């Protein structure tokens, strides 16, 4: 069962809380990076091996009033702090 998304301007609002990896306000999402271990001894082939990893955005479902309508929106913590500062 797919959850219908309600489009209101440029912001996509969801009826049901779901895990999201992208902020609906700023567009911050998952980025790619590498883990570097602290092993700096041994041969050159084994020196500080790097493995791939994902940096996920800290996204929560918040109720925001857009115009006259209150909607649930996926918002990152940076946008939450900015919204509390603006109000």
C-alpha positions in Angstrom: 0.0 0.0 0.0 1.5 3.3 -1.0 0.9 6.3 1.1 -0.5 9.3 -0.8 1.6 12.4 -0.7 -0.1 15.8 -0.6 1.7 18.4 -2.6 1.3 22.0 -1.3 3.4 24.4 -3.1 7.0 23.2 -3.1 6.6 21.2 0.1 5.5 17.5 0.1 3.5 16.6 3.1 2.8 13.0 4.2 -0.3 11.7 5.9 1.5 8.9 7.8 4.8 9.3 9.7 7.5 7.4 7.8 11.2 7.1 7.9 12.6 9.6 5.5 16.2 10.5 4.6 15.5 13.8 3.0 14.3 17.1 4.6 11.2 18.6 2.8 12.3 22.2 3.6 16.0 22.4 2.7 16.5 19.1 0.8 19.3 17.8 3.0 19.6 14.1 2.5 22.0 11.1 2.6 25.6 11.8 1.5 28.5 9.5 0.8 31.7 9.4 2.8 34.5 7.2 4.0 35.5 5.7 7.3 39.2 6.0 8.1 40.5 3.6 10.8 43.1 4.7 13.3 45.5 1.8 12.4 48.6 3.6 11.2 51.1 0.7 11.7 52.1 -2.1 9.5 52.8 -2.3 5.8 51.7 0.3 3.3 48.9 -1.9 2.0 47.3 -2.1 5.4 47.9 1.5 6.5 44.8 3.4 7.5 42.2 1.4 5.4 39.2 3.2 4.2 35.7 1.8 4.0 32.6 3.4 2.4 29.7 4.6 4.5 26.6 6.8 4.4 26.0 10.0 6.4 22.2 10.1 7.0 20.3 13.3 7.7 18.7 13.6 11.2 15.1 13.9 9.9 12.0 13.9 12.1 8.3 14.3 11.4 6.9 17.6 12.7 3.6 19.3 12.4 3.9 22.6 10.7 1.2 25.2 9.9 1.5 26.1 6.2 -0.9 28.9 5.4 -4.0 27.9 7.3 -3.4 24.1 7.2 -1.4 22.0 9.6 0.5 19.2 7.9 3.1 16.6 8.9 6.4 17.4 7.3 9.8 15.6 7.3 12.2 18.2 8.8 15.9 18.0 9.7 17.1 19.2 13.0 18.8 22.3 11.5 15.5 23.5 10.0 13.8 22.8 13.3 16.3 25.0 15.1 15.9 27.7 12.4 12.1 27.5 12.7 12.2 28.0 16.5 14.5 31.0 16.0 12.2 32.6 13.4 9.0 32.3 15.4 
